[in-house]
Amino acid sequence: MVLDPGVTRIADDVASGALSALHATEEALARIAARDGEVHAFLYTAASTALEQARAVDDKRARGEELGRLAGVPIAIKDAICTRGLPSTAGSKILEGYVPPYDATVISRLRAADAVIIGKTNMDEFAMGSSTENSAFGPARNPWDVTRTPGGSSGGSAAAVAARMAPCSLGSDTGGSIRQPASFTGTVGIKPTYGRVPRYGLIAFASSLDQIGPFATDVRGAARVLSVIAGRDPRDSTSLDAPADDFEAACGRSVRGLRIGVPEEYFAEGLDPEVEGSVRAAIRELEAEGCVVKSVKLPHTRFAVATYYVLATAEASSNLARFDGVRYGLRAVEHDPRDLRSMYGATRDAGFGAEVKRRILLGTFVLSAGYYDAYYRKAQQVRTLVRRDFEAAMREVDVVCSPASPTAAFRLGEKVDDPLAMYLNDIYTLPASLAGIPAMSVPCAPTRNGLPVGLQVMARPLDEATMLSVAAAWEARSPAQNLAPPRRAS
């Protein structure tokens, strides 16, 4: 099947004329039609505009013009990323029907690279969640077992790639929202260094943590997408003026002699034994490939969850204040428009879901007079300690490897009524987010009942190349290579 080879094969075949962009797009749309009723990875499918884009790519090739690095590649976009002319709701009723008049920077770069945008994917509302159950439009489901979550908040983006409805997608990662879904769905997911990829056009959750990154079926495909979307954007003051390396080339580098750190704190109580066994087996294989494995300490890991949920909720309470029913999105029209306070309250009450309300309230509390120093300022200080832990570890090793999640995918409904249990699901991804370093998940051997497991690889800031070289070296030896969810009879 056309989409199974992945990003690089599709793009190279379209560029050479061995495959038409139109055929690749038609197959992607056919797979969405056949499978998404069960998985619910997509909130909106852009069939007509996708076919137009594909025809334009084929016409460009017919004229003899050079094609971009993602020529004809169907790509799905998390619904928190603004796309001109397509709905962008961030999974929330407060933005239901909103169509941005502009593209996010990453979308502009995908278009310039001749990618084909096939639709917008399901997500936890405003990226707040770990299971996609907080979506205002119903949960996404894991293609490996539709009774289970694909993770969150970028669960729809991960599920779309896992189910082979698209060879790649974009998600966003604030505290693990790319890496945890990638782990749960057996896909490759990358959170770049903070500032590596511009956030202009990303509907904000927590601005000092949010990063856009790719999902793909393989490491090389994710690396190519990252190469396209990375690089400075003057419209995003937090984007870094760093060269966008050829990340794909890094996937072929030898890893012999590279030092891999294994943090003791990530292999402690609460880690599922099957997940631990799968991850440790991957690390042993990297050692057999010539890497040097040594133990490292990240002592402030135990404070990461508390620190994150102070800082992220504080930023959310500020960012979400813009949704007031005045300029765009939902408005509670039954209230007297002269009474703004009443209209604001009614609009937000009707438009925001329970988890978003919970986090706004938490964030407002930690920023309030009398509590700012005790919570927000203290959390910023602990964040510095977490970053220093990684700086110290990275003086001894080149990458740090760990589980991406303490468990395989859990069942839908299993944790939705227990916020703390849900928050603890991101315990291994949060530290890298707080430190701003690059991190990714690549599939390991699955559990006995066939559920995917992810190896997390973390590297120094702006050293995605080394991270990708290690991930690709493991992928080449992995028993999970080319594994896909079982095809169900139609």
Secondary structure, DSSP 8 states (H G I E B T S, - for coil): -TTTT-HHHHHHHHHHTSS-HHHHHHHHHHHHHHHHHHH--EEEE-HHHHHHHHHHHHHHHHTT----TTTT-EEEEETTB--TTS---TT-GGGTT---SS--HHHHHHHHTT-EEEEEE--SGGG--SSSTT-TT----BTTBTTB---SSSHHHHHHHHTTS-SEEEEEESSSTTHHHHHHHT-EEEE--TTTS--TTB--S-TTT-EEEEEESSHHHHHHHHHHH-S--TT-TTS-------HHHHTTS--TT-EEEEEGGGSSTT--HHHHHHHHHHHHHHHHTT-EEEEE--GGGGGHHHHHHHHHHHHHHHHGGG-SSSSSS---TTS-TT-HHHHHHHHHHHHS-HHHHHHHHHHHHHHSTTTIIIIIIHHHHHHHHHHHHHHHHHTT-SEEEEESSSSS--BTTSSTT-HHHHHHTTTTTHHHHHHT--EEEEE----TTS---EEEEEESTT-HHHHHHHHHHHHHH-TTTT--------
